[in-house]
């Protein structure tokens, strides 16, 4: 599983380090996306 996660990260995907951190990982991605979208408008 660690190898798959590394391959996905290398491809530019965000991967939660564990199931327990899934929510905070998604929240972080959405927050960064919102900031990027706001800066573009």
Secondary structure, DSSP 8 states (H G I E B T S, - for coil): -HHHHHHHHHTT----SSGGGHHHHHHHHHHHHHHHHHHH-
